[in-house]
């Protein structure tokens, strides 16, 4: 039976805030949490809104649940239990914000890497210790982290066990903001407020275009623009802009 406390979910008209809520095990990602996050993805695919991810108890997510991970075998690896979830989160129509405080290790770090924005509390510690446990970071770190911070730093994190502090993550542009821990969630909502002021359809198209392969451009950009040029919202926003200039 699903643990109803694996996630705490607050729903709004333009955003959904999901709190990873297994504080007794530092929000380790288990199968229940994976299943419930898939349900959140299905909801946001059907009704696109901004997603904010955070963790209970001043920890984002300490990693995958080692008790479950230890017993997984070949077929579990090939099923991509975490990687397919994180790919689905990355592909959500509207932006995803990870508010990272405390430990974000292993699968917890990979969940943050799948977000469009990462902001950190001052106690954030981000890394991928998988090789020390006899496995690889197979849920996105081996390629998303390289894209985010470059190969040299990614190698330090993935191969040498380096754990970044909040300030180091900011310097590497892995996170874009650092806030006192008690101000982290207000900062995440402030970022969501800025996104919510934009045209949602333009946001959705822009996110898709940024993630599109190079070969899709410029045709994909032109096609999206053709749709937006016919949008009543485009006309309304530009008319409002011009009237303010008078």
N, C-alpha and C positions, 0 to 999 in steps of 0.2 A: 504494500500500500504506500502511496506517495506521502512523504513527510510534508505536511502543509507549511512547515516552518523553514524549508530549504531556501525559499525566497520570500521576501516581503515585497509586495507590489503596490505602488501608489499610482493611480491612473489620473491623468488630466486630459484636457481637450487637445493639447498640442504636444504632450510628452508623457512618458511612462518612466517612473523611477523604480528600479529593481535593486533591492538590497540582498546580497548574498548573506544568508542568515544561518550559518552553522558555527557560531562563535566558539563553541567548546572545542572544535578542531580547527580553529583559525580559518574557517570558511573553506575548508578543503572541498574540492569539486568531486562529488560522487555521482553515481548514476541518477539518483533522484533529482539532484540539481540540474544535471544535463537534460533530463526529461522535461523538467519545468521550464528551463530556458528555451527548449524547442517550442513549448506551448506559447511562450511570450513571443517568439519569432513569428509563429503562425498568426498571432493576433496583430502584430505590427506589419506583417505582409498584407493582411486584409484591410487594416486601418492604419496607414502609415503615420507615425508620430516619432518624435525624437526619443531616443532611449538613453537614460542615465543609468550607469552601473556603479554601484558602490558596495562596500562590505561592512558588515556589522562588527562591533567590538574593536574599532580602530585598526582593522586588518582588511585588506582587499581580498586576497585569496592566497593561502600559503602554498597552493599547488593542487595537484590531483590527490584524491584520497589514497594514501599509500597502502592501506589495508586492502582496498579493492584492486589497486594497480599491481600489487605483488602477485595476485592470483590470476591475472589476465595472461592469456596465451596468444599464440599466433593469430587465430581467427579474430580475437578481440582487436589486435593491432590493425589487421586488414580492414576491420569495420570502421576504423577512424572515429571512435566514439567522441573524442574531444575535437579533433580537427574538423569534422564535418559540421559540428555545432558552431565552431568559431568562424568557419567559412560562411555559414548562414547568417551569423550576426554581422559580419563584415559587409554582406550583400544586402542588408536591410535598406529599404528605400530612403529613409531619412537618417540623418547623422546619429552616430552613437558616441556618447561621452563616457569615458572611464574616469571615475574619481578615485584615485589610487592613494591609499594611506597605509602605513604599516607594510607588512610583507605582501609582495606580489611576486611569487616565485613559481617556477615551472609552469604548469598549466594556468595558474593565476596570472602570470606575466603574459602568457600567450593570449589569454582572454583580453587583456588590456591592449596588446598589440593589434588585435582585430578591430578595435574601436577606431573611429575617425579622429577623435580628440582624446588626449590623455592629459589630465591635470593632476597634480600631486599635492598631498599634505607634506609637511616638513619631516614626518617620520617615515616616509615612503622608502622602501628598499626593494629594488627590482633586479631579478636575476633568473638564471636558468641552470639549476644544479643537476640536471638529469643525468649527465655522464657519470657523476658520482654515485648514482643509483643503478648504474648498469644499463641505462637506456638512452635514447636520443630525445631531443625536444621535437617531437613529431607532430605537434599541433599548430605549427606555423612559425616558430621562432627561427628555424634554420633559413627561412627566406624572408619573412616579414621583418625580422630584426635587422637583417642585412640591408633591406630597403630603407629602413627607418634611420639607422645610425651608421651605416657603412660597414664594410667587411672587417676592418681592423678591430673596431670596438666590439662588433658582434662575436669575433673569434675569442676575445678576452672573456666575454660573458659565457659563451657556449662551451669553450674548451678549457678555460682556466678557472672557471667558477667565480668570476668577478661579479659582485653585487653592487649595483649603483645606488648611491644615496639620491635623495630628491634633487639636490643641487647639481650633482653629476649628470643626472638624467636631463635636467634643464639645459645644462651646457651642451649636451649631445643632441638636444632637440627631440629627445624621446618623449618628453613632456613639454608642454608649452607654457605652463604656469605652475608656480608653487605657492601655497597658501598655508597659514597656520591650520592645524588640523580641525579646529572648531569652525573655521571659515571655508572648509573645502566644499561641503555640499552647497552652501549659498553661492559659492563661485561657480559650481557646476550648473546651478539653476540660472545664474546670471548669463553664462555662456549660452544655455538653452534659450533664454529670453532673446539674445541677439540673433540667434538662428531663426527663432520663431517670427521675428519681424520681417524676414525675407519672404518672397513668394514661395510657398511650399513646392509648387511644380518646378519652378526654376532650380530650387535646391535639389530636388530629386534628380532632375536631368544633369545638373552639374556634378553631383556625386557619381552618377553612372559614367559620365564622360571622363572624369579623373581616373576611374578604375578601368576604363576601356583600354584594350591593347593599342599600341601605336598605329597599327594598320587600320584601325577603325576611323582614324582622323584623316582629313577633316569632314568626311561624309557624315559621321555620327553627329558632329557639332552642328553642321548645317541642317540636318534633319530635325534635331531638337529645337534649333532656333526657328525653323519653319513652323513648328507646332506652337511655340511660345509667341511668335509674331501674330498669330491668330487668336491669342488668348485675351478674353476681356480683362483679366487681371493685369496684363501688361499695359493695356490702354489706360486702365484706371490709375495705375501707379505712375505712369509717365505724365498723364494729365495732371495729377496731384503735384508732381514735381514741378511742372511748368507753371502751374498757378502759384506755387510758393515763390517762384523766381520773379513774379511780377511786382 
